[in-house]
């Protein structure tokens, strides 16, 4: 059986000095990033004509997703796979998905 995931839309506080994702806080707990597994950008409305074809994320709904391996700092829980979403226009971060 494959991995399962649960989607969230909860705000997280991200520690990313100089663009390097190091940790995030969610529901009062801090998670230390062990590894960035992958990242990609998604843009809504990409099918609509625009003068800025090279950067579709610069208009409308656009986000960057980071899939990471992270370890909760307390409570002895094992590391897990998390996806964090950054709104490319507003700069806000959300927990997008947690993989089981």
C-alpha positions as CSV (number, residue, x, y, z in Angstrom):
1,X,0.0,0.0,0.0
2,X,1.3,3.5,-0.9
3,X,1.9,6.5,1.3
4,X,-1.1,8.5,2.4
5,X,-1.3,12.2,3.0
6,X,-3.5,14.7,4.8
7,X,-3.9,18.2,3.4
8,X,-3.9,21.3,5.6
9,X,-4.2,25.0,5.1
10,X,-2.6,26.2,8.3
11,X,-0.2,29.1,8.7
12,X,3.4,28.1,9.7
13,X,6.3,30.2,10.7
14,X,9.3,29.4,8.5
15,X,13.0,29.9,9.4
16,X,14.8,30.4,6.1
17,X,17.8,32.7,6.4
18,X,19.2,33.6,3.0
19,X,16.6,31.4,1.3
20,X,17.7,28.1,3.0
21,X,14.8,26.4,4.7
22,X,16.1,25.4,8.1
23,X,13.0,24.9,10.3
24,X,9.3,25.7,10.7
25,X,6.8,26.0,13.6
26,X,3.4,24.5,13.5
27,X,0.8,24.3,16.3
28,X,3.3,25.4,18.8
29,X,6.0,22.9,17.9
30,X,9.3,23.4,16.0
31,X,10.3,21.1,13.2
32,X,14.0,21.0,12.1
33,X,14.5,20.4,8.3
34,X,16.7,17.4,7.7
35,X,16.5,17.5,3.9
36,X,14.7,19.3,1.1
37,X,13.4,16.5,-1.0
38,X,12.1,18.6,-3.9
39,X,10.4,21.9,-4.7
40,X,8.2,23.3,-7.5
41,X,6.0,26.1,-8.5
42,X,2.3,26.0,-9.3
43,X,0.3,28.8,-10.9
44,X,-3.4,29.2,-11.3
45,X,-4.7,30.7,-14.5
46,X,-1.7,29.6,-16.6
47,X,-4.0,28.8,-19.5
48,X,-5.1,32.5,-19.8
49,X,-3.2,34.7,-22.2
50,X,-0.8,37.1,-20.5
51,X,2.0,39.4,-21.5
52,X,4.3,37.7,-19.0
53,X,4.5,34.1,-20.2
54,X,8.0,33.5,-18.7
55,X,6.7,34.1,-15.1
56,X,3.1,32.9,-14.8
57,X,3.5,32.8,-11.0
58,X,3.7,36.6,-11.0
59,X,0.0,36.9,-11.5
60,X,-3.1,35.3,-9.9
61,X,-2.8,32.4,-7.5
62,X,0.8,31.2,-7.4
63,X,2.7,29.2,-4.9
64,X,6.0,27.4,-4.4
65,X,5.8,24.0,-2.7
66,X,8.6,22.6,-0.7
67,X,8.6,18.8,0.1
68,X,10.9,18.3,3.1
69,X,12.0,15.7,5.6
70,X,11.7,17.2,9.0
71,X,12.2,16.1,12.7
72,X,10.0,17.4,15.5
73,X,12.3,19.1,18.0
74,X,10.5,17.8,21.0
75,X,8.3,14.8,22.1
76,X,10.4,12.1,20.5
77,X,8.3,11.7,17.4
78,X,10.0,10.2,14.3
79,X,10.9,12.4,11.3
80,X,8.2,12.8,8.6
81,X,7.6,14.2,5.2
82,X,5.9,17.6,5.0
83,X,4.9,20.0,2.2
84,X,5.1,23.7,2.9
85,X,3.5,26.2,0.5
86,X,4.7,29.8,0.0
87,X,2.4,32.3,-1.6
88,X,4.7,33.9,-4.2
89,X,2.8,37.2,-4.1
90,X,2.1,37.6,-0.4
91,X,5.2,35.7,0.9
92,X,3.1,33.8,3.5
93,X,3.8,30.2,4.3
94,X,1.3,27.4,5.0
95,X,1.5,23.7,5.8
96,X,0.1,22.2,2.7
97,X,0.4,18.4,3.3
98,X,1.7,15.8,5.7
99,X,2.7,12.4,4.4
100,X,2.2,9.3,6.6
